[in-house]
Amino acid sequence: MAALSTHDTIAQTVTGLGYDLVDVERTKGGLLRVTIDFPHVAGSEQFINAEDCEKVTRQLVFVLEVEGAAYSRLEVSSPGIDRPLRTEQDFERFVGELIDLTLKAPVGVAAAGSTVSANQKKFRGTLEKAEVNVGVVGWQIVWSDEPEVKPGQKVSKKRIPAPLQALGFTLDEIATARLAPVVDFKGRKPKVLPQPDMDKTVDKTMIPSNPEIERPVK
């Protein structure tokens, strides 16, 4: 039987302890950074704490030593407010949240007829599901170019709001995707854009710190 890769070993260990593996990152200095979270349960939200990080750290130190993995320091932490989104399950979990999306390539000709630049690759908007083809569900982010209203600023009731724009994408087209780091002292809340009336047109562009444990290695 072929030996597991370091990533697979970490994934197997983390899931075996009842957590989800969010990310594994290696730095040039030999740091092995492991990000964990609780499995998603609809209607319930749990947060990783220091005890969870310590539990996973202890087990990983043992397992990685047995496997002979090369690294100088191990760090286990929670995802943070800018949690990366990588899998289909991640996107399912955070529908309705504000995200930062970077595409592998600019939108190009798909931007024709919209206010989006053909060279644009980075977007911030609300994550939604979208039907890309008949019976095929994909993803999109929706945003408005409406200027942010400053505290105390008066807004004319006659002002016509900027139309919403939508960018459709597939997971294969993504370079990176993260939750937008929005801080709310009453708890993290998604910045959900107001939904337009169904009779109104929506412009669309469619294209095919937290608890942390560091453990030096002896």
N, CA, C and O of each residue as an XYZ file, in Angstrom:
872
protein
N       0.850     -1.193      0.000
C       0.000      0.000      0.000
C       0.884      1.242      0.000
O       1.830      1.326      0.783
N       0.585      2.216     -0.879
C       1.387      3.423     -0.959
C       1.182      4.271      0.292
O       0.084      4.339      0.845
N       2.273      4.921      0.727
C       2.204      5.763      1.913
C       1.349      6.992      1.622
O       1.339      7.499      0.500
N       0.636      7.463      2.630
C      -0.188      8.645      2.464
C       0.692      9.880      2.364
O       1.767      9.926      2.962
N       0.244     10.883      1.611
C       0.948     12.164      1.581
C       0.731     12.872      2.912
O      -0.159     12.509      3.681
N       1.550     13.885      3.176
C       1.394     14.628      4.428
C       0.000     15.232      4.524
O      -0.614     15.219      5.591
N      -0.503     15.763      3.402
C      -1.839     16.358      3.402
C      -2.901     15.311      3.727
O      -3.804     15.563      4.526
N      -2.793     14.147      3.113
C      -3.772     13.087      3.360
C      -3.698     12.592      4.801
O      -4.718     12.283      5.417
N      -2.476     12.523      5.329
C      -2.298     12.094      6.719
C      -2.966     13.077      7.671
O      -3.640     12.679      8.621
N      -2.771     14.363      7.405
C      -3.383     15.402      8.241
C      -4.905     15.346      8.119
O      -5.615     15.421      9.121
N      -5.401     15.214      6.892
C      -6.850     15.159      6.666
C      -7.474     13.974      7.402
O      -8.517     14.108      8.041
N      -6.832     12.825      7.306
C      -7.349     11.621      7.964
C      -7.362     11.786      9.481
O      -8.302     11.358     10.150
N      -6.316     12.409     10.019
C      -6.223     12.610     11.464
C      -7.263     13.602     11.959
O      -7.934     13.364     12.963
N      -7.391     14.704     11.256
C      -8.328     15.754     11.660
C      -9.772     15.260     11.596
O     -10.537     15.466     12.538
N     -10.147     14.615     10.503
C     -11.519     14.113     10.377
C     -11.783     12.987     11.374
O     -12.907     12.821     11.848
N     -10.743     12.218     11.690
C     -10.889     11.151     12.663
C     -11.190     11.662     14.063
O     -11.756     10.946     14.889
N     -10.803     12.915     14.324
C     -11.069     13.540     15.621
C     -12.402     14.286     15.636
O     -12.788     14.868     16.649
N     -13.110     14.259     14.482
C     -14.426     14.874     14.435
C     -14.457     16.295     13.908
O     -15.452     16.999     14.080
N     -13.361     16.733     13.258
C     -13.299     18.089     12.711
C     -13.206     18.052     11.192
O     -12.966     16.999     10.602
N     -13.397     19.201     10.570
C     -13.179     19.357      9.135
C     -11.813     19.998      8.911
O     -11.413     20.904      9.642
N     -11.110     19.520      7.898
C      -9.849     20.156      7.515
C     -10.175     21.257      6.510
O     -10.704     20.986      5.432
N      -9.856     22.494      6.867
C     -10.127     23.640      6.003
C      -8.953     23.920      5.079
O      -9.144     24.179      3.890
N      -7.737     23.869      5.618
C      -6.571     24.231      4.819
C      -5.299     23.666      5.444
O      -5.209     23.480      6.658
N      -4.321     23.397      4.582
C      -2.966     23.026      5.011
C      -2.007     23.903      4.225
O      -2.068     23.950      2.996
N      -1.130     24.590      4.923
C      -0.200     25.518      4.273
C       1.211     25.293      4.803
O       1.428     25.144      6.005
N       2.156     25.273      3.881
C       3.577     25.187      4.245
C       4.254     26.510      3.907
O       3.975     27.099      2.863
N       5.139     26.980      4.780
C       5.901     28.185      4.512
C       7.360     27.818      4.262
O       7.792     26.698      4.538
N       8.109     28.785      3.734
C       9.515     28.537      3.434
C      10.328     28.258      4.700
O      11.352     27.576      4.652
N       9.871     28.784      5.814
C      10.588     28.577      7.066
C      10.317     27.239      7.718
O      10.810     26.975      8.815
N       9.539     26.385      7.060
C       9.264     25.060      7.613
C       8.010     24.993      8.458
O       7.713     23.950      9.042
N       7.257     26.104      8.535
C       6.016     26.107      9.304
C       4.945     25.313      8.565
O       4.735     25.489      7.365
N       4.278     24.444      9.302
C       3.155     23.679      8.776
C       1.904     24.211      9.472
O       1.694     23.972     10.661
N       1.078     24.936      8.718
C      -0.105     25.577      9.293
C      -1.349     24.792      8.896
O      -1.624     24.594      7.712
N      -2.091     24.352      9.900
C      -3.290     23.538      9.691
C      -4.504     24.304     10.223
O      -4.517     24.742     11.373
N      -5.512     24.458      9.381
C      -6.729     25.171      9.775
C      -7.877     24.182      9.863
O      -8.110     23.401      8.940
N      -8.592     24.219     10.980
C      -9.673     23.262     11.216
C     -10.985     23.981     11.526
O     -10.998     25.160     11.882
N     -12.068     23.257     11.385
C     -13.389     23.787     11.718
C     -14.275     22.618     12.121
O     -13.907     21.457     11.945
N     -15.441     22.936     12.661
C     -16.412     21.889     12.955
C     -17.204     21.576     11.691
O     -17.429     22.470     10.875
N     -17.628     20.338     11.511
C     -18.506     20.016     10.375
C     -19.772     20.850     10.461
O     -20.272     21.129     11.551
N     -20.283     21.243      9.312
C     -21.471     22.091      9.289
C     -22.709     21.297      9.653
O     -22.942     20.210      9.124
N     -23.501     21.847     10.559
C     -24.801     21.286     10.918
C     -25.823     22.397     10.744
O     -25.754     23.417     11.429
N     -26.767     22.210      9.837
C     -27.766     23.243      9.552
C     -28.486     23.674     10.825
O     -28.955     22.835     11.593
N     -28.571     24.977     11.043
C     -29.278     25.509     12.198
C     -28.442     25.588     13.449
O     -28.920     26.034     14.492
N     -27.188     25.158     13.358
C     -26.299     25.195     14.522
C     -24.922     25.676     14.087
O     -24.419     25.290     13.031
N     -24.319     26.525     14.918
C     -22.993     27.041     14.591
C     -22.068     26.875     15.788
O     -22.342     27.391     16.871
N     -20.969     26.149     15.586
C     -19.978     25.944     16.630
C     -18.677     26.623     16.233
O     -18.367     26.755     15.049
N     -17.921     27.052     17.238
C     -16.677     27.749     16.966
C     -15.505     27.013     17.599
O     -15.577     26.550     18.738
N     -14.422     26.916     16.827
C     -13.209     26.262     17.316
C     -12.599     27.098     18.432
O     -12.490     28.319     18.318
N     -12.199     26.424     19.520
C     -11.539     27.140     20.611
C     -10.133     26.577     20.834
O      -9.691     25.680     20.117
N      -9.441     27.116     21.837
C      -8.058     26.723     22.107
C      -7.935     25.238     22.451
O      -6.948     24.595     22.094
N      -8.937     24.697     23.142
C      -8.886     23.277     23.514
C      -8.958     22.392     22.269
O      -8.281     21.366     22.198
N      -9.763     22.779     21.302
C      -9.849     22.014     20.051
C      -8.501     22.025     19.328
O      -8.041     20.991     18.843
N      -7.875     23.196     19.261
C      -6.578     23.322     18.591
C      -5.510     22.486     19.290
O      -4.692     21.841     18.635
N      -5.520     22.500     20.619
C      -4.540     21.728     21.388
C      -4.743     20.225     21.183
O      -3.778     19.468     21.079
N      -6.000     19.807     21.127
C      -6.326     18.393     20.925
C      -5.792     17.897     19.587
O      -5.176     16.834     19.510
N      -6.033     18.676     18.533
C      -5.576     18.294     17.201
C      -4.058     18.373     17.111
O      -3.430     17.526     16.476
N      -3.466     19.380     17.741
C      -2.005     19.530     17.733
C      -1.315     18.315     18.333
O      -0.360     17.790     17.759
N      -1.793     17.874     19.475
C      -1.184     16.717     20.147
C      -1.212     15.485     19.256
O      -0.223     14.761     19.146
N      -2.357     15.256     18.621
C      -2.489     14.061     17.790
C      -1.632     14.172     16.532
O      -1.017     13.192     16.112
N      -1.589     15.365     15.928
C      -0.796     15.542     14.712
C       0.702     15.420     14.974
O       1.426     14.853     14.156
N       1.171     15.939     16.095
C       2.587     15.810     16.439
C       2.983     14.342     16.494
O       4.043     13.956     16.001
N       2.134     13.537     17.090
C       2.402     12.102     17.202
C       2.363     11.424     15.826
O       3.282     10.691     15.459
N       1.289     11.679     15.075
C       1.110     11.015     13.780
C       2.194     11.427     12.792
O       2.740     10.574     12.092
N       2.511     12.694     12.722
C       3.511     13.176     11.759
C       4.912     12.674     12.100
O       5.740     12.474     11.212
N       5.167     12.475     13.376
C       6.462     11.908     13.767
C       6.567     10.447     13.314
O       7.607     10.010     12.821
N       5.488      9.716     13.487
C       5.462      8.321     13.049
C       5.636      8.233     11.524
O       6.327      7.347     11.020
N       4.997      9.169     10.798
C       5.062      9.162      9.339
C       6.368      9.748      8.802
O       6.667      9.637      7.613
N       7.139     10.370      9.690
C       8.412     10.958      9.263
C       8.244     12.209      8.415
O       9.083     12.492      7.560
N       7.171     12.961      8.639
C       6.919     14.183      7.870
C       7.955     15.244      8.219
O       8.339     15.390      9.380
N       8.405     15.982      7.209
C       9.432     17.003      7.396
C       8.801     18.371      7.601
O       8.129     18.886      6.708
N       9.012     18.960      8.766
C       8.557     20.318      9.063
C       9.278     20.754     10.340
O       9.780     19.917     11.091
N       9.325     22.061     10.581
C      10.033     22.557     11.769
C       9.090     22.998     12.878
O       9.443     22.950     14.056
N       7.880     23.431     12.497
C       6.943     23.927     13.495
C       5.518     23.685     13.016
O       5.217     23.820     11.830
N       4.653     23.327     13.948
C       3.257     23.033     13.623
C       2.353     24.066     14.264
O       2.515     24.410     15.435
N       1.406     24.554     13.492
C       0.443     25.534     13.988
C      -0.954     25.067     13.607
O      -1.228     24.809     12.435
N      -1.837     24.958     14.595
C      -3.224     24.567     14.348
C      -4.117     25.714     14.786
O      -3.991     26.198     15.911
N      -5.012     26.154     13.923
C      -5.851     27.301     14.257
C      -7.240     27.172     13.643
O      -7.500     26.300     12.814
N      -8.125     28.069     14.077
C      -9.471     28.141     13.513
C      -9.430     28.947     12.222
O      -8.422     29.599     11.948
N     -10.494     28.923     11.417
C     -10.446     29.560     10.100
C     -10.355     31.086     10.123
O      -9.790     31.667      9.197
N     -10.884     31.747     11.136
C     -10.891     33.204     11.144
C     -12.077     33.759     10.371
O     -12.841     33.012      9.761
N     -12.221     35.090     10.406
C     -13.377     35.705      9.759
C     -13.238     35.740      8.239
O     -14.214     35.970      7.524
N     -12.002     35.506      7.745
C     -11.806     35.450      6.290
C     -11.574     34.008      5.847
O     -10.647     33.713      5.092
N     -12.422     33.132      6.328
C     -12.313     31.695      6.063
C     -12.243     31.393      4.565
O     -13.053     31.909      3.795
N     -11.293     30.572      4.146
C     -11.253     30.193      2.728
C     -12.395     29.253      2.363
O     -12.839     28.449      3.184
N     -12.859     29.362      1.137
C     -13.891     28.477      0.598
C     -13.259     27.674     -0.526
O     -12.768     28.248     -1.498
N     -13.266     26.355     -0.405
C     -12.577     25.519     -1.385
C     -13.475     24.452     -2.011
O     -13.364     24.164     -3.203
N     -14.339     23.882     -1.228
C     -15.130     22.750     -1.701
C     -16.579     23.140     -1.975
O     -17.042     24.205     -1.569
N     -17.275     22.257     -2.668
C     -18.703     22.466     -2.935
C     -19.458     22.618     -1.622
O     -20.394     23.411     -1.521
N     -19.040     21.846     -0.609
C     -19.701     21.911      0.693
C     -19.504     23.275      1.353
O     -20.405     23.791      2.015
N     -18.305     23.859      1.163
C     -18.051     25.193      1.712
C     -19.014     26.211      1.120
O     -19.585     27.033      1.838
N     -19.190     26.150     -0.205
C     -20.070     27.106     -0.868
C     -21.531     26.888     -0.464
O     -22.283     27.848     -0.293
N     -21.923     25.633     -0.314
C     -23.278     25.338      0.154
C     -23.507     25.937      1.543
O     -24.567     26.493      1.830
N     -22.505     25.813      2.383
C     -22.602     26.251      3.776
C     -22.740     27.765      3.898
O     -23.436     28.258      4.786
N     -22.077     28.504      3.004
C     -22.022     29.954      3.168
C     -22.821     30.727      2.116
O     -22.509     31.879      1.815
N     -23.841     30.092      1.566
C     -24.773     30.812      0.691
C     -25.389     31.970      1.483
O     -25.826     31.794      2.620
N     -25.415     33.152      0.866
C     -25.967     34.327      1.541
C     -24.932     35.181      2.227
O     -25.240     36.281      2.685
N     -23.687     34.686      2.306
C     -22.612     35.450      2.949
C     -21.894     36.328      1.925
O     -21.911     36.051      0.726
N     -21.270     37.379      2.418
C     -20.447     38.248      1.589
C     -19.085     37.588      1.411
O     -18.447     37.207      2.391
N     -18.636     37.451      0.158
C     -17.364     36.789     -0.104
C     -16.469     37.639     -0.999
O     -16.941     38.502     -1.739
N     -15.170     37.376     -0.915
C     -14.183     37.947     -1.827
C     -13.747     36.845     -2.776
O     -13.294     35.786     -2.344
N     -13.886     37.099     -4.074
C     -13.625     36.089     -5.087
C     -12.553     36.580     -6.057
O     -12.626     37.702     -6.556
N     -11.562     35.734     -6.320
C     -10.548     36.037     -7.325
C     -10.554     34.926     -8.359
O     -10.393     33.753     -8.021
N     -10.738     35.292     -9.609
C     -10.760     34.323    -10.704
C      -9.345     34.038    -11.198
O      -8.434     34.841    -11.000
N      -9.176     32.906    -11.833
C      -7.883     32.559    -12.410
C      -7.542     33.455    -13.600
O      -6.374     33.749    -13.854
N      -8.571     33.882    -14.321
C      -8.383     34.712    -15.509
C      -9.409     35.827    -15.509
O     -10.488     35.666    -14.938
N      -9.097     36.966    -16.141
C     -10.066     38.066    -16.232
C     -11.332     37.609    -16.937
O     -11.323     36.627    -17.680
N     -12.430     38.337    -16.694
C     -13.707     37.940    -17.280
C     -13.716     38.108    -18.799
O     -14.467     37.416    -19.486
N     -12.895     39.015    -19.336
C     -12.774     39.167    -20.786
C     -14.064     39.576    -21.467
O     -14.771     40.465    -20.993
N     -14.369     38.927    -22.578
C     -15.518     39.326    -23.390
C     -16.843     39.111    -22.667
O     -17.865     39.675    -23.058
N     -16.826     38.302    -21.619
C     -18.066     38.071    -20.873
C     -18.542     39.344    -20.182
O     -19.700     39.433    -19.775
N     -17.643     40.341    -20.045
C     -18.013     41.585    -19.390
C     -18.738     42.547    -20.320
O     -19.234     43.583    -19.875
N     -18.805     42.220    -21.598
C     -19.428     43.108    -22.584
C     -20.858     43.443    -22.187
O     -21.642     42.560    -21.839
N     -21.190     44.740    -22.244
C     -22.546     45.171    -21.934
C     -22.790     45.427    -20.461
O     -23.915     45.738    -20.071
N     -21.745     45.301    -19.618
C     -21.890     45.557    -18.195
C     -20.874     46.614    -17.780
O     -20.080     47.082    -18.597
N     -20.908     46.986    -16.492
C     -19.943     47.961    -15.979
C     -18.664     47.289    -15.497
O     -17.773     47.963    -14.980
N     -18.560     45.991    -15.653
C     -17.379     45.246    -15.220
C     -16.272     45.386    -16.258
O     -16.519     45.256    -17.457
N     -15.052     45.652    -15.797
C     -13.913     45.749    -16.705
C     -13.539     44.372    -17.231
O     -13.613     43.384    -16.502
N     -13.138     44.305    -18.498
C     -12.749     43.026    -19.091
C     -11.518     42.447    -18.407
O     -11.289     41.239    -18.463
N     -10.712     43.309    -17.753
C      -9.496     42.847    -17.079
C      -9.725     42.486    -15.615
O      -8.794     42.076    -14.922
N     -10.935     42.632    -15.152
C     -11.221     42.427    -13.735
C     -11.212     40.950    -13.358
O     -11.780     40.108    -14.054
N     -10.548     40.658    -12.231
C     -10.508     39.285    -11.713
C     -11.028     39.201    -10.285
O     -11.420     38.126     -9.833
N     -11.035     40.326     -9.568
C     -11.425     40.316     -8.160
C     -12.808     40.927     -7.989
O     -13.126     41.966     -8.568
N     -13.621     40.257     -7.181
C     -14.988     40.702     -6.954
C     -15.361     40.493     -5.496
O     -14.851     39.590     -4.831
N     -16.257     41.341     -5.010
C     -16.857     41.147     -3.684
C     -18.360     41.221     -3.851
O     -18.887     42.167     -4.436
N     -19.045     40.211     -3.331
C     -20.495     40.194     -3.450
C     -21.097     39.100     -2.592
O     -20.383     38.358     -1.917
N     -22.407     39.008     -2.623
C     -23.137     38.003     -1.858
C     -23.193     36.693     -2.642
O     -23.567     36.678     -3.814
N     -22.823     35.612     -1.996
C     -22.806     34.297     -2.644
C     -24.220     33.751     -2.784
O     -24.991     33.717     -1.825
N     -24.543     33.321     -4.011
C     -25.860     32.744     -4.276
C     -25.722     31.529     -5.178
O     -24.727     31.371     -5.884
N     -26.735     30.677     -5.143
C     -26.833     29.593     -6.107
C     -27.461     30.138     -7.378
O     -28.256     31.078     -7.342
N     -27.099     29.540     -8.492
C     -27.663     29.990     -9.766
C     -27.741     28.812    -10.719
O     -26.889     27.924    -10.696
N     -28.755     28.810    -11.545
C     -28.900     27.758    -12.556
C     -28.127     28.176    -13.806
O     -28.560     29.073    -14.529
N     -26.993     27.537    -14.066
C     -26.155     27.910    -15.206
C     -26.669     27.284    -16.504
O     -26.525     27.863    -17.581
N     -27.261     26.116    -16.391
C     -27.910     25.456    -17.532
C     -29.180     24.800    -17.004
O     -29.397     24.732    -15.794
N     -29.998     24.329    -17.897
C     -31.240     23.690    -17.468
C     -30.931     22.498    -16.569
O     -30.305     21.527    -16.995
N     -31.379     22.588    -15.324
C     -31.163     21.502    -14.370
C     -29.774     21.450    -13.771
O     -29.498     20.578    -12.947
N     -28.876     22.374    -14.165
C     -27.502     22.397    -13.644
C     -27.340     23.614    -12.743
O     -27.454     24.753    -13.197
N     -27.075     23.365    -11.471
C     -26.943     24.453    -10.495
C     -25.478     24.860    -10.364
O     -24.596     24.019    -10.187
N     -25.242     26.147    -10.453
C     -23.890     26.665    -10.277
C     -23.884     27.747     -9.213
O     -24.680     27.705     -8.274
N     -22.976     28.729     -9.357
C     -22.812     29.747     -8.335
C     -22.713     31.121     -8.968
O     -22.356     31.264    -10.137
N     -23.037     32.127     -8.173
C     -22.845     33.497     -8.612
C     -22.664     34.386     -7.378
O     -23.099     34.049     -6.276
N     -22.007     35.532     -7.597
C     -21.985     36.548     -6.553
C     -22.743     37.751     -7.097
O     -22.677     38.063     -8.287
N     -23.457     38.414     -6.208
C     -24.301     39.545     -6.595
C     -23.859     40.771     -5.808
O     -23.643     40.695     -4.598
N     -23.727     41.902     -6.499
C     -23.308     43.121     -5.832
C     -23.948     44.325     -6.500
O     -24.545     44.225     -7.572
N     -23.810     45.459     -5.843
C     -24.290     46.716     -6.384
C     -23.152     47.724     -6.349
O     -22.345     47.719     -5.420
N     -23.081     48.588     -7.353
C     -22.086     49.651     -7.388
C     -22.569     50.901     -6.666
O     -21.978     51.973     -6.798
N     -23.631     50.758     -5.914
C     -24.184     51.873     -5.148
C     -23.146     52.359     -4.130
O     -22.624     51.547     -3.367
N     -22.832     53.662     -4.098
C     -21.867     54.180     -3.108
C     -22.372     53.944     -1.687
O     -23.571     54.040     -1.423
N     -21.458     53.637     -0.782
C     -21.841     53.399      0.601
C     -22.280     54.703      1.251
O     -21.612     55.728      1.119
N     -23.406     54.658      1.954
C     -23.932     55.845      2.620
C     -23.192     56.045      3.936
O     -23.153     55.149      4.779
N     -22.614     57.213      4.104
C     -21.852     57.517      5.310
C     -22.801     57.921      6.431
O     -23.890     58.430      6.166
N     -22.395     57.698      7.697
C     -23.243     58.084      8.837
C     -23.608     59.565      8.771
O     -22.737     60.417      8.597
N     -24.893     59.866      8.910
C     -25.345     61.251      8.894
C     -25.612     61.800      7.505
O     -26.139     62.903      7.362
N     -25.250     61.036      6.474
C     -25.449     61.503      5.097
C     -26.917     61.382      4.710
O     -27.552     60.356      4.954
N     -27.446     62.437      4.107
C     -28.832     62.419      3.661
C     -28.926     61.843      2.252
O     -28.140     62.192      1.371
N     -29.874     60.978      2.060
C     -30.069     60.346      0.760
C     -31.422     60.757      0.205
O     -32.449     60.599      0.866
N     -31.418     61.281     -1.002
C     -32.654     61.716     -1.625
C     -33.575     60.527     -1.893
O     -33.138     59.480     -2.371
N     -34.835     60.707     -1.582
C     -35.810     59.645     -1.836
C     -36.034     59.441     -3.331
O     -36.556     58.409     -3.754
N     -35.634     60.430     -4.124
C     -35.836     60.342     -5.567
C     -34.657     59.671     -6.277
O     -34.714     59.400     -7.476
N     -33.592     59.410     -5.518
C     -32.417     58.816     -6.154
C     -32.722     57.388     -6.605
O     -33.258     56.581     -5.846
N     -32.375     57.101     -7.832
C     -32.595     55.754     -8.359
C     -31.425     54.864     -7.971
O     -30.288     55.160     -8.336
N     -31.672     53.783     -7.243
C     -30.558     52.918     -6.806
C     -29.872     52.241     -7.985
O     -30.495     51.949     -9.006
N     -28.574     52.000     -7.820
C     -27.816     51.313     -8.867
C     -28.336     49.886     -9.007
O     -28.677     49.257     -8.006
N     -28.403     49.366    -10.225
C     -28.910     47.994    -10.417
C     -27.935     46.968     -9.848
O     -26.730     47.210     -9.777
N     -28.464     45.844     -9.452
C     -27.622     44.754     -8.995
C     -26.930     44.109    -10.192
O     -27.473     44.076    -11.297
N     -25.732     43.601     -9.957
C     -25.008     42.869    -10.985
C     -24.691     41.475    -10.453
O     -24.516     41.286     -9.250
N     -24.620     40.519    -11.345
C     -24.360     39.130    -10.952
C     -23.240     38.552    -11.809
O     -23.206     38.744    -13.024
N     -22.347     37.858    -11.170
C     -21.248     37.199    -11.867
C     -21.343     35.699    -11.626
O     -21.180     35.235    -10.497
N     -21.605     34.949    -12.675
C     -21.682     33.498    -12.541
C     -20.308     32.875    -12.669
O     -19.471     33.376    -13.421
N     -20.060     31.800    -11.955
C     -18.748     31.152    -11.996
C     -18.862     29.683    -11.620
O     -19.852     29.251    -11.028
N     -17.839     28.929    -11.972
C     -17.717     27.540    -11.538
C     -16.508     27.448    -10.610
O     -15.652     28.333    -10.617
N     -16.434     26.413     -9.834
C     -15.323     26.265     -8.890
C     -13.988     26.140     -9.613
O     -12.955     26.547     -9.082
N     -14.001     25.577    -10.826
C     -12.762     25.426    -11.590
C     -12.184     26.769    -12.029
O     -10.993     26.865    -12.325
N     -13.014     27.796    -12.071
C     -12.560     29.118    -12.519
C     -11.989     29.974    -11.394
O     -11.501     31.078    -11.633
N     -12.052     29.457    -10.157
C     -11.657     30.253     -8.998
C     -10.175     30.065     -8.667
O      -9.670     28.943     -8.619
N      -9.486     31.202     -8.438
C      -8.126     31.154     -7.894
C      -8.214     31.088     -6.376
O      -7.596     30.223     -5.755
N      -8.972     31.989     -5.780
C      -9.209     31.984     -4.335
C     -10.619     32.494     -4.058
O     -11.166     33.298     -4.813
N     -11.188     32.016     -2.973
C     -12.480     32.514     -2.508
C     -12.456     32.486     -0.986
O     -12.065     31.486     -0.383
N     -12.873     33.580     -0.371
C     -12.887     33.683      1.087
C     -14.120     34.454      1.546
O     -14.699     35.238      0.795
N     -14.506     34.211      2.796
C     -15.508     35.066      3.402
C     -14.904     36.454      3.534
O     -13.746     36.587      3.930
N     -15.666     37.488      3.209
C     -15.181     38.851      3.368
C     -15.035     39.143      4.862
O     -15.946     38.848      5.637
N     -13.906     39.716      5.276
C     -13.673     39.959      6.709
C     -14.485     41.128      7.241
O     -13.957     42.221      7.448
N     -15.773     40.889      7.460
C     -16.675     41.911      7.979
C     -16.768     41.741      9.491
O     -17.122     40.669      9.982
N     -16.452     42.794     10.218
C     -16.473     42.738     11.686
C     -17.762     43.344     12.196
O     -18.115     44.472     11.851
N     -18.458     42.585     13.019
C     -19.683     43.052     13.655
C     -19.581     42.631     15.109
O     -19.515     41.439     15.408
N     -19.569     43.611     16.024
C     -19.356     43.302     17.438
C     -20.533     42.558     18.061
O     -20.441     42.075     19.189
N     -21.626     42.470     17.330
C     -22.762     41.678     17.803
C     -22.727     40.280     17.228
O     -23.655     39.499     17.434
N     -21.649     39.951     16.496
C     -21.534     38.645     15.856
C     -21.385     38.821     14.369
O     -21.798     39.837     13.809
N     -20.792     37.833     13.726
C     -20.573     37.941     12.288
C     -21.893     37.802     11.550
O     -22.616     36.820     11.713
N     -22.192     38.800     10.738
C     -23.424     38.756      9.969
C     -23.111     38.990      8.500
O     -22.284     39.841      8.173
N     -23.753     38.255      7.620
C     -23.519     38.490      6.198
C     -24.118     39.815      5.758
O     -25.186     40.210      6.225
N     -23.425     40.496      4.860
C     -23.959     41.722      4.297
C     -24.779     41.329      3.066
O     -24.283     41.300      1.940
N     -26.034     41.034      3.325
C     -26.911     40.550      2.256
C     -27.488     41.735      1.515
O     -28.054     42.639      2.130
N     -27.352     41.743      0.211
C     -27.883     42.820     -0.601
C     -29.395     42.706     -0.697
O     -29.933     41.599     -0.738
N     -30.090     43.848     -0.731
C     -31.550     43.790     -0.887
C     -31.910     43.177     -2.222
O     -31.300     43.488     -3.245
N     -32.887     42.316     -2.209
C     -33.293     41.630     -3.426
C     -34.217     42.516     -4.250
O     -35.137     43.120     -3.697
N     -33.995     42.609     -5.556
C     -34.844     43.451     -6.400
C     -36.194     42.792     -6.642
O     -36.365     41.586     -6.466
N     -37.156     43.633     -7.056
C     -38.453     43.085     -7.442
C     -38.260     42.211     -8.664
O     -37.417     42.504     -9.512
N     -39.026     41.149     -8.762
C     -38.869     40.208     -9.862
C     -39.140     40.879    -11.212
O     -38.641     40.429    -12.244
N     -39.942     41.971    -11.202
C     -40.268     42.636    -12.452
C     -39.160     43.564    -12.932
O     -39.203     44.041    -14.067
N     -38.156     43.830    -12.073
C     -37.081     44.723    -12.439
C     -35.906     43.934    -13.005
O     -35.702     42.769    -12.664
N     -35.148     44.576    -13.860
C     -34.029     43.911    -14.521
C     -32.792     43.935    -13.639
O     -32.492     44.956    -13.020
N     -32.073     42.824    -13.577
C     -30.807     42.737    -12.867
C     -29.718     42.529    -13.898
O     -29.751     41.553    -14.648
N     -28.743     43.445    -13.944
C     -27.636     43.285    -14.871
C     -26.830     42.063    -14.483
O     -26.526     41.879    -13.304
N     -26.477     41.223    -15.442
C     -25.734     40.002    -15.137
C     -24.555     39.843    -16.075
O     -24.647     40.082    -17.279
N     -23.449     39.434    -15.489
C     -22.282     39.057    -16.274
C     -22.009     37.599    -15.960
O     -21.621     37.280    -14.837
N     -22.197     36.726    -16.898
C     -22.042     35.302    -16.652
C     -20.800     34.789    -17.367
O     -20.583     35.129    -18.530
N     -20.009     34.010    -16.726
C     -18.812     33.418    -17.323
C     -18.861     31.925    -17.120
O     -19.169     31.403    -16.048
N     -18.438     31.070    -18.555
C     -18.410     29.608    -18.424
C     -17.303     29.430    -17.343
O     -16.990     28.303    -16.960
N      -7.919     37.653     15.742
C      -7.615     36.409     15.295
C      -8.033     35.370     16.300
O      -8.244     35.601     17.490
N      -8.117     34.378     15.792
C      -8.818     33.296     16.472
C      -7.896     32.425     17.330
O      -6.677     32.596     17.344
N      -8.534     31.471     18.054
C      -7.698     30.597     18.889
C      -6.629     29.929     18.057
O      -6.906     29.453     16.956
N      -5.436     29.887     18.557
C      -4.324     29.409     17.779
C      -3.291     28.730     18.678
O      -2.936     29.262     19.730
N      -2.821     27.588     18.278
C      -1.816     26.862     19.042
C      -0.595     26.629     18.158
O      -0.726     26.107     17.051
N       0.576     27.004     18.629
C       1.793     26.733     17.906
C       2.621     25.741     18.716
O       2.745     25.878     19.933
N       3.166     24.781     18.067
C       3.952     23.755     18.747
C       5.271     23.570     18.036
O       5.289     23.048     16.922
N       6.400     23.984     18.646
C       7.689     23.729     18.014
C       8.011     22.248     18.032
O       7.613     21.542     18.959
N       8.715     21.773     17.042
C       9.087     20.373     16.962
C      10.438     20.175     17.598
O      11.393     20.867     17.246
N      10.537     19.272     18.500
C      11.804     19.004     19.173
C      12.655     18.055     18.334
O      13.766     17.706     18.733
